[in-house]
Amino acid sequence: MKRDNSEKLYSEALKLMPAGVNSPVRAFRSVGGTPIFIREGMGSHFIDEDGNNFIDYCMSWGPLIFGHADRDVVETISKTALKGTSFGTPNRHEVELARMVIDAFPSIEKLRFVNSGTEATMSAIRLARGFTGRDKIIKFDGCYHGHADFLLVAAGSGLATFGTPDSAGVTKDNAKDTLIVPFNDIKKLEDTLLKEGMNTAALILEPVPCNYGLILPGEGYLAKVRELCTRYGIVLIFDEVINGFRLALGGAQEYYGIKADLTALGKIIGGGLPVGAYGGRKEIMDKVAPDGPVYQAGTLSGNPLAMAAGIATLKKLSDRSAYARMRKSAAFFREKLKSTLDTYSGKVLFQQLESIFTFSFTDLKSISSVDQIKSCDMKLYARFHFEMLSRGIYLAPSGYEVGFLSTVHSDEDLSKTADAVKESLKLIL
Ligand SMILES: *Cc1c(COP(=O)(O)O)cnc(C)c1O
């Protein structure tokens, strides 16, 4: 595989940007080697600066549910751009996209558009605090919600539920109001709420955590979390930045039949452009400025370009056929992988929910906790990643990230990928 142009660009990038990248995992540190620079994408494939062609399962970390350079999305963006990219005034695209999101999510009565998932969760938490007049928030170990200070918090040592900074630059004071609880453990959550429930403004979680491998919520777990939040008057925030419009049109809330008080969205709703949104019950959303006392603003929020990309994407999703299509692809992929996975059973675990999947190197039969993911062999994942890359398959460059199917991954793509999995595992296991 030729890497000359990517390597040349990377050595230049290293002088200009920390680790040569604008988001850490892109630097390939978890899998070793140097990142490849992508020149263009089409459908399920992208091509790097050296002309290597890959089947892509990262899909820009989730937004590209119709694949790269989807015609409908790109044409809508182009047409819209010709009329101006941002006005700093209200525009009709915001109204249209807001209507589409609200129609898909029954729990959302009003929403605000922002420019990233990070802004969406950060603003939702500020709002929950403003609404309840309480300070503490509860976050789950292993759930990622973007990089706001009070969410870059790790579990404290020992029995303490109080969080500690998970990044330099986050103050202890910023971390101290974030309580960390293990996912899928109702008892620990109940214990925490007995002590802190009445001081807690918000509980935030990814209904299906997708940022620390793929963790599936246990039977009835999300319903129990919902019930506890209602009992203590805590604003339940579902971070559906990945789950939303991916598990189903109405996200995890439709998939599991549960309503959040506030929902954070991003990724798919921007159709590949930078968009986030937070929304929920009217009574809570009415506290946002200038109707209410909770400040939140954005120069480029709701700009016509990003809105148009979102509209084009949600329009194509609205008849739900995309979900049926991806479910069929996922079943086909599983079938193609079956004999290989049987051969290496006890060594590699393939987990998949709808169009989200992971390969983990472990003897576990399923993964439902952060500790279980920590026990997986990430060195083997790195070798697997390299072997797959050499065979023209681009998986996320970290064993803690998930893979995404799109509507345009063809049976041929999936067969080719399954063959590459077989050859790669044969070499490394
Ligand atoms: C990606 C992601 C975010 C952050 O979104 P950005 O647009 O990267 O700021 C937040 N929450 C979840 C669940 C995510 O997957």
The ligand as an SDF file (V2000), in Angstrom:
LIG
                    3D

 15 15  0  0  0  0  0  0  0  0999 V2000
  -19.8360   12.7070   18.8280 C   0  0  0  0  0  0  0  0  0  0  0  0
  -20.5500   12.7670   20.1120 C   0  0  0  0  0  0  0  0  0  0  0  0
  -20.6680   13.9480   20.8640 C   0  0  0  0  0  0  0  0  0  0  0  0
  -19.9230   15.1880   20.5030 C   0  0  0  0  0  0  0  0  0  0  0  0
  -20.2970   15.6990   19.2790 O   0  0  0  0  0  0  0  0  0  0  0  0
  -19.2810   16.7050   18.5030 P   0  0  0  0  0  0  0  0  0  0  0  0
  -20.0630   17.1340   17.3220 O   0  0  0  0  0  0  0  0  0  0  0  0
  -18.0740   15.8870   18.1990 O   0  0  0  0  0  0  0  0  0  0  0  0
  -18.9880   17.8000   19.4490 O   0  0  0  0  0  0  0  0  0  0  0  0
  -21.4530   13.9360   21.9780 C   0  0  0  0  0  0  0  0  0  0  0  0
  -22.1110   12.8460   22.3590 N   0  0  0  0  0  0  0  0  0  0  0  0
  -22.0180   11.6810   21.6770 C   0  0  0  0  0  0  0  0  0  0  0  0
  -22.7940   10.4990   22.1370 C   0  0  0  0  0  0  0  0  0  0  0  0
  -21.2200   11.6080   20.5500 C   0  0  0  0  0  0  0  0  0  0  0  0
  -21.0890   10.4310   19.9100 O   0  0  0  0  0  0  0  0  0  0  0  0
  1  2  1  0
  2  3  1  0
  2 14  2  0
  3  4  1  0
  3 10  2  0
  4  5  1  0
  5  6  1  0
  6  7  2  0
  6  8  1  0
  6  9  1  0
 10 11  1  0
 11 12  2  0
 12 13  1  0
 12 14  1  0
 14 15  1  0
M  END
$$$$
